[in-house]
């Protein structure tokens, strides 16, 4: 089992979650569409050659973003990540993947 965390502007929270749920992520036992999210602020500076969804090259941008966390079965993680990248508006989505230990 993996834990997937990603950061996304409010405009695309539901779209990205649905893409992940459709790929089979967010399932815990007899429950699906399981996720946790909280609002925070992200910061980045697009470099020359980038094509930012928000902001412009060379300028530091601060954006209200949600951090979304959900679980994903081992055999589905690659497709889930592909689905996230397709649904996410950012050119370079920020995400984290952690392997969960079984105790």
KAURUR-V892978 format. One record per residue. N is the residue number from 1. RES is the residue in one small letter. SS is DSSP state (alpha for helix, beta for strand, coil for the rest). PSI is psi in radians with two decimals (999 if undefined). D_LAST is the distance of its C-alpha to the last C-alpha in Angstrom with 1 decimal. Layout:
n | res | ss | psi | d_last
N | RES | SS | PSI | D_LAST
N | RES | SS | PSI | D_LAST
This chain:
n | res | ss | psi | d_last
1 | x | coil | 2.48 | 12.1
2 | x | beta | 2.72 | 14.2
3 | x | beta | 2.21 | 15.4
4 | x | beta | 2.22 | 19.2
5 | x | beta | 2.43 | 21.4
6 | x | beta | 2.88 | 25.1
7 | x | beta | 2.32 | 28.3
8 | x | beta | 2.50 | 31.3
9 | x | beta | 2.70 | 34.6
10 | x | alpha | -0.57 | 35.0
11 | x | alpha | -0.37 | 37.3
12 | x | alpha | 0.26 | 34.6
13 | x | alpha | -0.96 | 31.5
14 | x | alpha | -0.67 | 31.9
15 | x | alpha | -0.78 | 33.1
16 | x | alpha | -0.71 | 30.1
17 | x | alpha | -0.77 | 27.6
18 | x | alpha | -0.68 | 29.5
19 | x | alpha | -0.72 | 29.6
20 | x | alpha | -0.74 | 25.8
21 | x | alpha | -0.72 | 25.5
22 | x | alpha | -0.49 | 28.1
23 | x | coil | -0.03 | 26.1
24 | x | coil | -0.02 | 23.2
25 | x | coil | 2.84 | 21.0
26 | x | coil | 0.38 | 19.9
27 | x | coil | 2.24 | 18.7
28 | x | beta | 1.87 | 15.9
29 | x | coil | -2.16 | 16.1
30 | x | coil | 0.38 | 19.8
31 | x | beta | 2.50 | 20.6
32 | x | coil | 3.11 | 22.1
33 | x | coil | 0.58 | 23.8
34 | x | coil | 2.27 | 20.9
35 | x | coil | 2.82 | 21.5
36 | x | beta | 2.46 | 22.0
37 | x | beta | 2.64 | 25.0
38 | x | beta | 2.67 | 27.2
39 | x | beta | 2.40 | 30.6
40 | x | beta | -2.87 | 31.3
41 | x | beta | 2.20 | 33.8
42 | x | beta | 2.76 | 33.5
43 | x | beta | 2.48 | 36.1
44 | x | beta | 2.86 | 37.4
45 | x | beta | 1.98 | 40.7
46 | x | coil | 2.35 | 41.7
47 | x | coil | 2.91 | 43.3
48 | x | coil | 2.40 | 46.5
49 | x | coil | -0.16 | 45.9
50 | x | coil | 2.87 | 43.2
51 | x | coil | 1.29 | 43.6
52 | x | coil | 2.49 | 41.8
53 | x | coil | -0.63 | 41.2
54 | x | coil | 2.42 | 41.8
55 | x | coil | -3.03 | 44.0
56 | x | coil | 2.72 | 46.3
57 | x | coil | 2.34 | 46.2
58 | x | coil | -0.19 | 46.6
59 | x | coil | 2.28 | 45.8
60 | x | beta | 2.33 | 42.7
61 | x | beta | 2.33 | 41.3
62 | x | beta | 2.28 | 39.2
63 | x | beta | 2.39 | 37.7
64 | x | beta | 2.14 | 35.9
65 | x | beta | 2.72 | 32.8
66 | x | beta | 2.47 | 29.7
67 | x | beta | 2.15 | 26.2
68 | x | beta | 2.35 | 24.2
69 | x | beta | 2.42 | 20.5
70 | x | beta | 2.92 | 18.8
71 | x | beta | 2.82 | 16.1
72 | x | beta | 2.35 | 17.2
73 | x | coil | 2.60 | 16.2
74 | x | alpha | -0.84 | 16.4
75 | x | alpha | -0.15 | 19.8
76 | x | alpha | -0.10 | 21.3
77 | x | alpha | -0.70 | 20.7
78 | x | alpha | -0.75 | 24.0
79 | x | alpha | -0.63 | 26.1
80 | x | alpha | -0.77 | 24.5
81 | x | alpha | -0.70 | 25.5
82 | x | alpha | -0.73 | 28.9
83 | x | alpha | -0.71 | 29.3
84 | x | alpha | -0.82 | 28.5
85 | x | alpha | -0.62 | 31.1
86 | x | alpha | -0.64 | 33.7
87 | x | alpha | -0.33 | 33.4
88 | x | coil | 2.42 | 33.2
89 | x | coil | -0.36 | 36.6
90 | x | coil | 2.53 | 36.0
91 | x | coil | -0.67 | 37.2
92 | x | coil | 1.44 | 34.1
93 | x | coil | 2.43 | 31.2
94 | x | coil | 2.20 | 28.8
95 | x | beta | 2.84 | 25.1
96 | x | beta | 2.50 | 21.8
97 | x | beta | 2.22 | 18.9
98 | x | beta | 2.37 | 15.4
99 | x | beta | 2.31 | 12.8
100 | x | coil | 2.40 | 9.5
101 | x | coil | 2.52 | 6.2
102 | x | coil | 2.15 | 3.8
103 | x | coil | 999 | 0.0
